[in-house]
Amino acid sequence: MTAVADRGRLRPPGPSPWTAPMLLGRMARNRLDVMRAVSARHGDAVRLPLGPKTLYFFNHPDHAKHVLAENPGNYHKGIGLVHARRTLGDGLLTSEGELWTKQRKVIQPVFQARRIARQADAVAEEAVRMADRLQRMVGGGPVDIRHEMTELTLGVLGRTLLDADLGEFGGIGEAFEAVQDQAIFEMMSLSTVPTWVPLPRQLRFRRARAELQEIVDRLVAHRRAQPGGTEGRDDVVSRLIESTSRETDPQVARQRMRDELVTLLLAGHETTASTLTWAFYLLDQHHEVWERMHAEAVEVLGDRNPVYEDLHRLRYTAMVVDEVMRLYPPVWLLPRVAQGDDTVGGWHVPAGADLVLCPYTLHRHPEFWPDPDRFDPLRFDPDRRTDRPRYAFIPFGAGPRFCVGNNLGLMEAVFVLACVARQLRLSLSPGYPVVPEPMLTLRVRGGLPMHVHEA
């Protein structure tokens, strides 16, 4: 379908409305391929008929800049995340307006660069512990790297953000898995089935939510029982206790605490775990990249643990992390709803329209990324001059809702890859199909079984 004028305002081209049933079926099977196919056929702005809804899909850096940074107040969280609010509550990921501003103000100081730098030793210790655990698996059977990275990132977030050992809470990873599955089910199916209906998925979710509420209650009780309580502490739990203490209704305070912590931990650990999982897969496919990263880790680190200053010395490893996030951005889709009429890249967007930006396709745009499907960390060499637009690469979003935990996530990814590559090499189980699964993050479907070898 070509572009059409609507009362003198140009609407983007796209497939015919008659293709909506077929398009919905394709979206259910492989959303990533559909997004790439329609952008290749129709251009950087596409109008997608999806049953009763019309989705405006924008795929140019200028579009991302306008929606995320130049006019963000006109675009609230959109399709999917609104439905996921039933599962995740009103945490930082799903809230809007004054509530979001208030929440961001409470959480932001925990992620300040100075505080994150002080957490480097804890991140390094967890990275070394992970490498040592994998070392003990050399010569054994396959290890599910996605599971290992999930456990690692939960441990890091517990130490750096909560000042707590999440390993004391058995089954927390499974509880988060159940919450994410329910959130994605609601996001992608736009389900209207109440959560109290006793379907198997709903029952699993209800058990997980109750378990996470118990964990939050225990974390709060433990912190309050410490000498001095929350005074002088700058971790997330302490800051949330102080913030929610102003609520007049204890039940509201308890729910706010749960929503914030569950959202923060779910989004925080899952994004980094996804990036690390894809990194180990890509390194196995490109031995020359692993060799160079191994050499850098040996030269920079020797036998010692990483320190904060090593982030500037592990240059190639940082390039690897960026290239992994280009090909497999952990946040693969940014859905929004237009609050008022707007014009994006010359195209009319009506008030109430569902709009999406897709980092997965934007990061593979052939105009800005030559040979876009090729894994090449040197694209991010700071010594190479490039005229690539700033918003061609948005793994952490952009604008006011730029990911608050980006510095912690990058430090963790660089430290883990360097510590593992220094002493080990991982190889995919022969014949295992690696398929991207676009959930809350872009993860590997069914896990990633890999064998561990000496470097």
Backbone torsions as a table, in degrees:
resi	resn	phi	psi	omega
1	MET	NA	136.4	178.8
2	THR	-85.1	169.5	176.6
3	ALA	-64.1	144.1	180.0
4	VAL	-127.5	152.6	177.7
5	ALA	-91.7	134.3	177.7
6	ASP	-118.9	99.1	-176.4
7	ARG	53.6	43.9	176.8
8	GLY	84.9	-1.5	-179.3
9	ARG	-110.5	132.0	-171.4
10	LEU	-81.4	127.0	176.7
11	ARG	-102.9	146.8	-177.2
12	PRO	-63.7	155.6	174.5
13	PRO	-74.1	172.6	177.2
14	GLY	172.1	-179.4	179.0
15	PRO	-63.3	157.6	177.5
16	SER	-66.1	144.7	175.9
17	PRO	-56.6	-24.6	179.9
18	TRP	-67.8	-16.6	-179.6
19	THR	-89.4	2.2	-174.3
20	ALA	-54.3	-47.3	179.6
21	PRO	-59.9	-42.7	179.4
22	MET	-66.2	-39.7	-179.1
23	LEU	-65.6	-41.2	177.7
24	LEU	-62.1	-39.4	177.9
25	GLY	-64.7	-42.4	178.0
26	ARG	-65.8	-38.5	178.8
27	MET	-62.9	-37.3	179.7
28	ALA	-66.6	-33.8	-176.8
29	ARG	-84.0	-42.7	-175.4
30	ASN	-155.5	85.8	-176.5
31	ARG	-63.9	-35.8	-177.1
32	LEU	-65.5	-45.2	179.8
33	ASP	-63.9	-37.9	179.4
34	VAL	-63.2	-44.7	-178.8
35	MET	-62.6	-40.6	178.6
36	ARG	-68.5	-39.6	-176.4
37	ALA	-67.2	-44.0	-176.9
38	VAL	-71.3	-32.6	177.6
39	SER	-70.8	-36.8	177.9
40	ALA	-65.6	-35.7	-176.3
41	ARG	-84.6	-39.0	-170.3
42	HIS	-108.4	-13.4	178.0
43	GLY	108.7	-164.2	-172.6
44	ASP	-81.9	-12.0	175.9
45	ALA	-129.9	122.9	-173.5
46	VAL	-135.0	139.2	174.8
47	ARG	-106.1	115.4	-174.6
48	LEU	-106.4	117.3	175.7
49	PRO	-80.3	118.1	-179.4
50	LEU	-125.1	77.9	-179.7
51	GLY	65.2	-125.5	-178.6
52	PRO	-74.1	-11.4	-178.4
53	LYS	-108.5	154.6	170.1
54	THR	-120.3	125.5	-176.5
55	LEU	-103.8	127.6	176.2
56	TYR	-96.3	115.4	-175.7
57	PHE	-109.8	117.8	-179.0
58	PHE	-114.9	135.2	-169.0
59	ASN	-138.7	45.1	177.9
60	HIS	-134.4	146.2	179.1
61	PRO	-54.5	-36.8	179.0
62	ASP	-65.3	-34.7	177.1
63	HIS	-65.6	-45.3	179.5
64	ALA	-61.7	-41.5	179.9
65	LYS	-61.3	-44.3	-177.6
66	HIS	-65.7	-49.9	-174.7
67	VAL	-69.0	-42.8	-172.6
68	LEU	-88.2	-32.1	-171.0
69	ALA	-119.3	-37.0	-175.0
70	GLU	-86.6	-34.7	-178.3
71	ASN	-136.9	48.5	-173.7
72	PRO	-66.9	-25.8	-179.6
73	GLY	-64.5	-20.2	179.4
74	ASN	-85.3	-5.7	-173.5
75	TYR	-127.2	106.4	176.2
76	HIS	-91.7	165.1	177.8
77	LYS	-54.2	138.8	-167.6
78	GLY	-115.2	-149.7	-171.4
79	ILE	-49.0	132.2	-179.2
80	GLY	95.6	-61.2	-177.9
81	LEU	-65.5	-30.6	175.1
82	VAL	-62.6	-42.9	178.9
83	HIS	-70.9	-35.4	179.3
84	ALA	-65.4	-17.4	178.5
85	ARG	-60.1	-30.1	177.7
86	ARG	-62.4	-28.5	-178.4
87	THR	-92.7	-48.3	-173.1
88	LEU	-88.7	-15.1	-176.6
89	GLY	77.7	-164.1	-177.5
90	ASP	-98.0	63.0	174.2
91	GLY	-86.0	-176.1	-175.6
92	LEU	-60.8	-28.7	-177.6
93	LEU	-71.2	-35.2	-170.4
94	THR	-111.4	-14.9	-174.4
95	SER	-76.7	166.3	-179.1
96	GLU	-138.3	169.3	168.8
97	GLY	59.8	-138.7	-175.4
98	GLU	-64.1	-36.6	179.3
99	LEU	-62.4	-46.1	179.6
100	TRP	-61.9	-43.6	179.5
101	THR	-59.3	-42.8	179.4
102	LYS	-63.9	-44.8	-179.3
103	GLN	-64.9	-44.0	-179.2
104	ARG	-61.3	-39.2	179.7
105	LYS	-63.8	-34.6	179.1
106	VAL	-72.6	-42.6	-172.5
107	ILE	-82.9	-35.8	-171.4
108	GLN	-49.7	-45.4	-176.6
109	PRO	-60.2	-25.9	-179.7
110	VAL	-65.7	-24.7	-176.1
111	PHE	-105.2	12.2	177.1
112	GLN	-62.1	147.0	-173.5
113	ALA	-56.2	-39.0	-178.1
114	ARG	-64.0	-41.4	179.8
115	ARG	-70.5	-40.7	179.0
116	ILE	-61.5	-38.3	178.2
117	ALA	-60.1	-35.6	179.7
118	ARG	-70.9	-17.3	-179.5
119	GLN	-90.6	-0.9	-173.9
120	ALA	-59.3	-39.9	-178.5
121	ASP	-63.8	-40.3	179.2
122	ALA	-65.5	-42.4	178.1
123	VAL	-63.0	-43.6	-180.0
124	ALA	-62.1	-42.1	179.3
125	GLU	-61.6	-41.8	178.2
126	GLU	-66.8	-37.6	178.4
127	ALA	-64.5	-44.5	179.0
128	VAL	-65.8	-39.5	178.2
129	ARG	-61.9	-39.8	177.1
130	MET	-64.0	-44.7	179.4
131	ALA	-61.9	-39.9	179.1
132	ASP	-67.2	-37.3	178.2
133	ARG	-65.1	-41.7	177.1
134	LEU	-67.1	-33.8	178.7
135	GLN	-56.9	-37.9	-179.1
136	ARG	-71.4	-9.5	-179.1
137	MET	-101.2	4.9	179.2
138	VAL	-59.4	130.7	178.1
139	GLY	81.9	-3.7	-179.9
140	GLY	-91.0	-163.7	179.6
141	GLY	-75.8	-179.9	-177.5
142	PRO	-67.2	147.5	179.4
143	VAL	-115.0	134.4	177.0
144	ASP	-78.9	100.4	-175.6
145	ILE	-66.8	-33.0	177.4
146	ARG	-61.6	-42.0	178.3
147	HIS	-65.7	-43.3	-179.4
148	GLU	-62.1	-41.7	-179.6
149	MET	-69.3	-33.2	176.5
150	THR	-64.4	-45.0	178.4
151	GLU	-64.0	-40.5	179.0
152	LEU	-61.0	-50.7	-174.5
153	THR	-68.7	-32.0	173.9
154	LEU	-63.7	-41.6	178.7
155	GLY	-62.7	-41.7	179.4
156	VAL	-64.3	-45.5	-179.3
157	LEU	-64.9	-36.7	177.1
158	GLY	-59.9	-45.8	-178.1
159	ARG	-72.7	-40.9	-171.6
160	THR	-86.4	-32.7	-175.9
161	LEU	-103.6	-35.0	-173.8
162	LEU	-104.2	-12.2	-173.3
163	ASP	54.5	46.7	-176.4
164	ALA	-148.0	154.5	177.1
165	ASP	-96.3	102.9	-179.0
166	LEU	-71.4	-12.9	176.0
167	GLY	-63.8	-18.4	178.1
168	GLU	-72.8	-15.6	-177.8
169	PHE	-103.6	94.5	-178.3
170	GLY	-63.3	137.9	175.5
171	GLY	82.2	8.4	-178.2
172	ILE	-64.5	-35.4	178.0
173	GLY	-62.8	-41.3	178.3
174	GLU	-66.0	-36.8	178.4
175	ALA	-64.6	-43.0	177.4
176	PHE	-64.1	-36.7	178.0
177	GLU	-61.2	-43.0	179.8
178	ALA	-65.6	-40.1	178.8
179	VAL	-65.4	-43.1	179.6
180	GLN	-65.0	-42.7	179.9
181	ASP	-59.2	-42.2	179.6
182	GLN	-67.7	-41.1	179.2
183	ALA	-61.1	-43.4	-180.0
184	ILE	-68.4	-39.3	177.2
185	PHE	-56.5	-43.6	-179.3
186	GLU	-72.9	-36.6	179.9
187	MET	-66.3	-44.8	-170.4
188	MET	-88.9	-30.1	178.8
189	SER	-95.3	-10.0	-174.7
190	LEU	51.2	44.9	-175.5
191	SER	-63.8	141.4	173.9
192	THR	-112.0	12.1	179.3
193	VAL	-72.5	123.1	-179.9
194	PRO	-58.9	147.3	-176.7
195	THR	-68.3	-13.9	179.9
196	TRP	-84.4	-9.9	177.9
197	VAL	-66.6	127.7	-170.9
198	PRO	-78.5	53.4	171.3
199	LEU	-78.8	153.7	-177.4
200	PRO	-53.5	-44.9	-179.4
201	ARG	-64.2	-40.3	-179.6
202	GLN	-65.5	-41.8	179.4
203	LEU	-63.8	-42.2	178.3
204	ARG	-62.0	-41.2	179.4
205	PHE	-65.4	-42.7	-178.2
206	ARG	-63.6	-39.2	176.7
207	ARG	-64.5	-42.1	-179.4
208	ALA	-65.2	-41.7	-179.2
209	ARG	-65.0	-39.5	177.6
210	ALA	-64.7	-39.0	179.0
211	GLU	-65.4	-43.0	179.7
212	LEU	-67.1	-35.4	175.8
213	GLN	-62.5	-40.5	178.2
214	GLU	-63.9	-40.8	178.9
215	ILE	-63.5	-43.8	178.0
216	VAL	-60.6	-44.1	179.4
217	ASP	-60.8	-40.1	-179.6
218	ARG	-68.4	-39.6	177.7
219	LEU	-61.7	-43.2	-179.4
220	VAL	-66.5	-45.1	-179.3
221	ALA	-63.0	-40.7	179.8
222	HIS	-64.1	-42.1	-178.5
223	ARG	-67.3	-40.7	-179.9
224	ARG	-67.3	-26.2	-178.5
225	ALA	-81.5	-11.2	-179.9
226	GLN	-68.6	148.8	175.8
227	PRO	-56.2	124.4	-177.9
228	GLY	85.8	-4.2	178.0
229	GLY	60.2	-124.3	-177.8
230	THR	-96.1	-1.0	-175.2
231	GLU	-63.2	128.1	178.0
232	GLY	80.1	-1.1	-179.5
233	ARG	-95.0	147.3	-178.0
234	ASP	-122.8	18.4	178.5
235	ASP	-81.4	169.1	-175.9
236	VAL	-62.8	-44.8	-177.7
237	VAL	-59.0	-47.1	-179.0
238	SER	-62.5	-43.0	-179.2
239	ARG	-66.8	-37.1	178.2
240	LEU	-70.5	-36.4	176.2
241	ILE	-60.4	-45.8	179.4
242	GLU	-63.4	-41.9	-177.4
243	SER	-67.9	-45.6	-176.4
244	THR	-76.9	-13.7	178.6
245	SER	-64.3	-16.7	179.9
246	ARG	-84.0	-9.1	177.9
247	GLU	-71.9	136.1	180.0
248	THR	-79.0	-25.0	-179.4
249	ASP	-102.0	113.8	-179.2
250	PRO	-57.7	-32.9	-179.2
251	GLN	-69.3	-37.0	176.2
252	VAL	-65.3	-41.7	178.5
253	ALA	-61.5	-42.7	-179.6
254	ARG	-64.4	-42.0	-179.9
255	GLN	-67.5	-40.6	177.4
256	ARG	-60.2	-42.6	179.1
257	MET	-60.4	-46.2	-179.8
258	ARG	-63.9	-47.5	-177.8
259	ASP	-58.6	-44.5	-177.9
260	GLU	-66.1	-47.8	-175.9
261	LEU	-69.5	-42.2	-179.9
262	VAL	-63.9	-44.8	179.5
263	THR	-63.5	-45.6	-177.8
264	LEU	-62.6	-45.3	-178.3
265	LEU	-70.9	-41.5	-179.3
266	LEU	-63.2	-51.1	-178.9
267	ALA	-68.2	-38.2	-175.2
268	GLY	-69.9	-47.9	-175.7
269	HIS	-77.5	-32.6	-174.6
270	GLU	-70.8	-37.2	-178.4
271	THR	-65.9	-46.4	-179.1
272	THR	-70.2	-38.8	177.4
273	ALA	-60.9	-39.9	178.1
274	SER	-63.5	-46.2	179.7
275	THR	-60.2	-44.8	-179.1
276	LEU	-66.7	-38.8	178.9
277	THR	-61.5	-48.6	178.2
278	TRP	-64.1	-33.4	179.2
279	ALA	-61.9	-46.8	-179.1
280	PHE	-66.0	-34.3	175.5
281	TYR	-63.6	-48.7	-177.2
282	LEU	-67.5	-35.8	177.9
283	LEU	-64.4	-34.7	177.0
284	ASP	-67.7	-31.2	179.9
285	GLN	-80.7	-14.3	-175.6
286	HIS	-135.6	82.5	-174.0
287	HIS	-62.5	-30.2	-179.4
288	GLU	-66.1	-31.9	176.8
289	VAL	-70.5	-43.2	178.3
290	TRP	-61.5	-42.2	-179.3
291	GLU	-59.2	-44.0	-178.9
292	ARG	-68.9	-38.5	179.3
293	MET	-68.2	-39.0	176.4
294	HIS	-60.4	-46.2	-179.6
295	ALA	-62.2	-40.9	179.4
296	GLU	-64.6	-42.1	-179.3
297	ALA	-64.1	-41.3	179.3
298	VAL	-65.0	-43.3	-177.9
299	GLU	-67.7	-44.6	-174.2
300	VAL	-78.9	-42.8	-171.9
301	LEU	-95.9	-31.3	-172.6
302	GLY	60.4	-126.7	179.4
303	ASP	-104.0	3.1	-175.1
304	ARG	-92.9	167.9	174.6
305	ASN	-73.0	151.0	174.3
306	PRO	-64.8	151.8	172.7
307	VAL	-125.2	168.1	-173.6
308	TYR	-55.2	-40.8	-177.9
309	GLU	-63.1	-19.4	-179.6
310	ASP	-69.3	-17.4	177.6
311	LEU	-58.1	-31.9	179.2
312	HIS	-84.4	-18.3	-179.5
313	ARG	-91.5	-29.0	-179.8
314	LEU	-86.2	59.0	-172.1
315	ARG	-64.5	-46.2	-177.0
316	TYR	-67.8	-38.6	178.2
317	THR	-61.5	-39.4	176.4
318	ALA	-63.7	-37.2	175.8
319	MET	-63.5	-39.3	178.2
320	VAL	-60.3	-45.4	179.9
321	VAL	-60.1	-44.5	179.0
322	ASP	-61.9	-42.4	-178.6
323	GLU	-69.0	-34.3	174.7
324	VAL	-61.8	-45.5	-178.7
325	MET	-70.8	-22.2	173.7
326	ARG	-68.7	-49.2	-177.5
327	LEU	-74.0	-37.4	-177.7
328	TYR	-132.2	70.2	-179.1
329	PRO	-61.6	129.9	-177.6
330	PRO	-58.3	-39.8	173.2
331	VAL	-97.9	99.4	-170.0
332	TRP	-87.4	-17.7	-176.2
333	LEU	-140.7	137.5	177.5
334	LEU	-121.2	95.1	-178.0
335	PRO	-86.5	141.0	179.6
336	ARG	-139.9	160.8	171.8
337	VAL	-124.1	126.7	180.0
338	ALA	-72.2	126.8	179.3
339	GLN	-83.1	-25.9	177.0
340	GLY	-145.4	168.6	177.3
341	ASP	-57.7	145.3	-179.9
342	ASP	-153.3	168.4	174.1
343	THR	-124.3	122.3	-178.8
344	VAL	-118.2	113.0	179.8
345	GLY	59.4	31.1	-179.3
346	GLY	89.5	-6.4	-177.8
347	TRP	-101.1	137.6	-179.8
348	HIS	-76.4	131.5	174.5
349	VAL	-120.9	114.0	-177.4
350	PRO	-76.8	154.9	175.0
351	ALA	-56.4	137.6	180.0
352	GLY	88.1	-4.3	-177.8
353	ALA	-71.7	141.1	171.7
354	ASP	-83.5	127.7	-175.9
355	LEU	-130.4	142.7	175.8
356	VAL	-132.4	143.3	164.2
357	LEU	-109.5	142.4	-175.4
358	CYS	-126.0	96.2	177.8
359	PRO	-54.1	-31.9	179.9
360	TYR	-58.8	-44.8	-179.8
361	THR	-82.1	-36.5	178.9
362	LEU	-61.3	-38.9	179.8
363	HIS	-71.8	-10.2	178.2
364	ARG	-116.3	18.1	-179.7
365	HIS	-67.2	119.6	-173.6
366	PRO	-65.7	-20.4	179.0
367	GLU	-69.9	-27.3	-175.1
368	PHE	-114.0	-12.8	-178.4
369	TRP	-133.0	92.6	178.3
370	PRO	-56.5	139.6	-178.1
371	ASP	48.1	61.0	-164.0
372	PRO	-63.9	-24.2	-178.6
373	ASP	-86.5	-4.0	-178.3
374	ARG	-83.0	137.3	178.1
375	PHE	-84.8	109.8	-175.4
376	ASP	-143.8	92.9	-178.9
377	PRO	-58.9	-24.5	-177.6
378	LEU	-68.2	-8.4	171.8
379	ARG	-56.9	-28.1	-174.3
380	PHE	-103.7	16.3	176.0
381	ASP	-63.9	117.7	-177.8
382	PRO	-63.9	-16.3	179.4
383	ASP	-84.9	-9.2	178.0
384	ARG	-88.3	131.3	177.4
385	ARG	-80.7	137.7	179.3
386	THR	-147.8	147.7	175.5
387	ASP	-103.1	20.7	179.7
388	ARG	-63.6	130.6	-179.4
389	PRO	-62.4	148.2	179.9
390	ARG	-55.5	-39.9	-173.8
391	TYR	-90.1	13.8	171.7
392	ALA	-78.3	-12.6	-177.5
393	PHE	-135.4	105.2	-174.8
394	ILE	-133.4	58.2	-178.1
395	PRO	-65.8	-20.9	179.4
396	PHE	-112.0	19.3	-175.1
397	GLY	75.5	-158.4	-179.6
398	ALA	-166.0	168.4	177.7
399	GLY	75.0	-159.4	-176.6
400	PRO	-58.6	-28.6	-177.6
401	ARG	-98.0	21.9	172.9
402	PHE	-53.8	137.4	-174.1
403	CYS	-55.1	122.8	-175.1
404	VAL	-69.4	-24.1	-175.3
405	GLY	-101.7	21.6	-173.6
406	ASN	-63.1	-40.3	-177.1
407	ASN	-67.3	-40.5	177.5
408	LEU	-64.7	-44.2	-179.6
409	GLY	-62.4	-41.7	179.3
410	LEU	-65.9	-43.2	178.6
411	MET	-61.5	-44.0	180.0
412	GLU	-62.4	-45.6	-179.0
413	ALA	-62.2	-45.1	-178.9
414	VAL	-64.6	-45.8	-179.0
415	PHE	-63.0	-44.3	-177.6
416	VAL	-65.2	-47.0	-179.3
417	LEU	-62.4	-41.3	-179.6
418	ALA	-65.8	-43.4	-177.5
419	CYS	-67.5	-38.8	179.6
420	VAL	-73.4	-46.7	-177.9
421	ALA	-65.0	-26.7	179.4
422	ARG	-60.2	-34.2	-173.9
423	GLN	-126.3	-9.5	-172.9
424	LEU	-138.5	161.2	170.8
425	ARG	-133.2	137.5	-178.5
426	LEU	-112.0	140.4	178.4
427	SER	-130.4	139.7	-178.1
428	LEU	-67.0	141.1	174.4
429	SER	-58.1	129.7	-175.7
430	PRO	-55.6	133.7	175.0
431	GLY	81.5	-1.4	-177.6
432	TYR	-76.3	127.2	-179.6
433	PRO	-80.5	122.8	179.1
434	VAL	-98.6	113.7	-174.3
435	VAL	-125.4	126.2	176.2
436	PRO	-66.1	138.9	178.8
437	GLU	-123.2	104.6	-177.3
438	PRO	-77.4	90.2	177.4
439	MET	-102.6	-143.8	172.1
440	LEU	-57.9	-37.0	170.7
441	THR	-120.0	170.7	178.9
442	LEU	-91.9	91.9	-175.0
443	ARG	-106.0	173.3	177.3
444	VAL	-85.5	125.2	-178.0
445	ARG	-65.1	126.6	173.7
446	GLY	78.5	7.1	-179.7
447	GLY	93.2	179.3	-177.5
448	LEU	-137.2	91.2	-180.0
449	PRO	-74.6	122.7	-179.1
450	MET	-135.6	149.2	176.2
451	HIS	-95.5	145.2	-175.4
452	VAL	-104.6	131.6	-179.5
453	HIS	-129.2	157.0	171.5
454	GLU	-66.1	146.6	178.8
455	ALA	-65.4	NA	NA
